[in-house]
Amino acid sequence: MLENGQRLVVHYPVSTHITAEPVFRRREFLVKGVRDLVRDPLTVQEYCNRTLVRRSRWLVHARDVQLGEWRRFYLGTTQEYWRSTPLRLGLFHPETNRFEELLGRPFEATASDRILLARTALEWSGRDFDGLKLGVFADDFDLILGGG
């Protein structure tokens, strides 16, 4: 996977809105870090802050070389790594982020499903899950269920 300090040249969409037809332009980044949404799921608040952003498993934190600005973007939204990723709700151990239990169905990369995911997550965020935390993660069961 990507490492700190690595140079990444990709074609990134002009808009990452879930309904936008992707139009790509070349961008060059210096990677600072990568967040794996399977191992470190989004909180309900993080997800709901930007419900209609196209998302994937890997959230990259990098400096845009041309603009000189820091960016966070999902690797699966680039032309080179394009992937339509369903998102899921699950329960995770609050200290280790270890996956414990899957909740509900997959939410596809459509505006209606992502809005429904936000509503469901907000509704369920008020429930007691015996000390487990509710999280939003990319649908990648091989890793969650012990594959890697």
C-alpha positions as CSV (number, residue, x, y, z in Angstrom):
1,M,0.0,0.0,0.0
2,L,1.0,3.6,0.0
3,E,3.7,4.8,2.3
4,N,4.5,8.1,4.0
5,G,6.6,10.3,1.7
6,Q,5.6,8.4,-1.4
7,R,4.9,10.4,-4.6
8,L,1.5,9.5,-6.1
9,V,0.5,10.6,-9.6
10,V,-3.2,9.9,-10.3
11,H,-6.1,11.2,-12.3
12,Y,-8.5,12.6,-9.7
13,P,-12.2,13.6,-10.4
14,V,-13.1,17.2,-10.5
15,S,-16.1,16.4,-8.3
16,T,-16.4,13.5,-5.9
17,H,-20.2,13.9,-5.4
18,I,-21.9,10.5,-5.6
19,T,-24.1,11.6,-8.5
20,A,-21.4,13.4,-10.5
21,E,-20.2,11.8,-13.7
22,P,-16.4,11.5,-13.2
23,V,-14.2,13.9,-15.1
24,F,-10.6,13.4,-14.2
25,R,-7.5,15.6,-14.2
26,R,-3.9,14.7,-13.4
27,R,-2.8,15.4,-9.9
28,E,0.4,14.7,-8.1
29,F,0.5,14.1,-4.3
30,L,3.1,13.4,-1.6
31,V,1.5,10.9,0.8
32,K,1.5,11.6,4.5
33,G,-0.7,8.7,5.6
34,V,-3.5,6.3,4.6
35,R,-6.6,5.3,6.6
36,D,-8.0,1.9,6.0
37,L,-11.8,2.1,6.6
38,V,-11.9,-1.6,7.3
39,R,-9.4,-1.4,10.2
40,D,-10.4,2.2,11.2
41,P,-14.0,2.8,10.4
42,L,-15.6,6.2,10.1
43,T,-17.6,7.4,13.0
44,V,-21.2,8.2,12.4
45,Q,-20.4,11.9,12.7
46,E,-17.5,11.7,10.2
47,Y,-19.8,9.9,7.7
48,C,-22.7,12.3,8.2
49,N,-20.6,15.4,7.8
50,R,-20.2,14.5,4.1
51,T,-22.9,11.9,3.2
52,L,-22.8,12.3,-0.6
53,V,-19.0,12.0,-1.1
54,R,-17.9,9.1,-3.2
55,R,-15.9,6.8,-0.8
56,S,-13.8,3.7,-1.0
57,R,-11.6,1.7,1.4
58,W,-8.5,3.8,1.5
59,L,-8.6,7.4,2.6
60,V,-5.3,9.1,1.6
61,H,-3.9,12.2,3.4
62,A,-1.5,13.9,1.1
63,R,-0.1,17.2,0.0
64,D,-1.0,18.3,-3.5
65,V,2.3,19.2,-5.1
66,Q,0.9,21.7,-7.6
67,L,-1.4,23.6,-5.2
68,G,0.8,23.1,-2.1
69,E,-2.2,22.3,0.0
70,W,-3.2,19.3,2.1
71,R,-5.9,17.0,0.8
72,R,-7.8,14.0,2.0
73,F,-9.2,11.8,-0.8
74,Y,-10.4,8.3,-1.3
75,L,-8.0,6.3,-3.5
76,G,-10.9,4.4,-5.1
77,T,-12.2,7.6,-6.6
78,T,-9.2,8.1,-8.8
79,Q,-9.2,6.8,-12.4
80,E,-6.4,4.4,-11.7
81,Y,-8.0,2.8,-8.7
82,W,-11.7,3.4,-9.5
83,R,-14.1,1.3,-7.5
84,S,-17.8,1.6,-6.6
85,T,-17.6,0.5,-3.0
86,P,-20.6,-0.4,-0.9
87,L,-20.5,0.9,2.7
88,R,-21.7,-1.0,5.7
89,L,-22.5,-0.4,9.4
90,G,-20.8,-2.5,12.0
91,L,-19.9,-2.7,15.6
92,F,-16.3,-2.4,16.6
93,H,-14.3,-2.7,19.8
94,P,-13.8,1.0,21.0
95,E,-10.1,0.7,21.8
96,T,-8.8,-1.7,19.1
97,N,-11.3,-1.0,16.3
98,R,-11.6,-4.8,15.9
99,F,-14.7,-5.7,14.0
100,E,-17.3,-7.5,16.1
101,E,-20.6,-7.6,14.3
102,L,-22.1,-6.6,11.0
103,L,-25.4,-4.6,11.0
104,G,-27.9,-4.2,8.2
105,R,-27.4,-4.5,4.5
106,P,-24.8,-3.0,2.2
107,F,-25.4,0.6,1.1
108,E,-24.5,1.1,-2.5
109,A,-22.8,4.1,-4.1
110,T,-26.1,5.9,-4.9
111,A,-27.4,9.1,-3.4
112,S,-30.6,7.4,-2.1
113,D,-28.6,4.6,-0.4
114,R,-26.0,7.0,1.1
115,I,-28.8,9.2,2.5
116,L,-30.5,6.1,3.9
117,L,-27.2,5.0,5.5
118,A,-26.9,8.4,7.2
119,R,-30.4,8.2,8.6
120,T,-29.9,4.6,9.8
121,A,-26.5,5.4,11.4
122,L,-28.0,8.5,13.2
123,E,-30.9,6.5,14.4
124,W,-28.8,3.6,15.6
125,S,-26.1,5.8,17.2
126,G,-28.4,6.4,20.1
127,R,-28.6,2.7,21.0
128,D,-26.5,0.8,23.5
129,F,-24.4,-1.9,21.9
130,D,-22.9,-3.3,25.2
131,G,-19.8,-1.0,25.0
132,L,-19.2,-1.5,21.3
133,K,-19.0,1.5,18.9
134,L,-21.0,1.9,15.7
135,G,-18.9,2.6,12.6
136,V,-19.2,3.0,8.9
137,F,-16.7,1.0,6.8
138,A,-15.9,-0.1,3.3
139,D,-17.4,-3.5,2.4
140,D,-14.3,-5.7,2.3
141,F,-15.1,-9.0,4.1
142,D,-11.9,-10.9,3.3
143,L,-10.0,-8.7,5.7
144,I,-12.7,-8.3,8.3
145,L,-13.4,-12.1,8.6
146,G,-9.7,-12.9,8.9
147,G,-8.4,-13.1,5.4
148,G,-5.7,-10.5,5.6
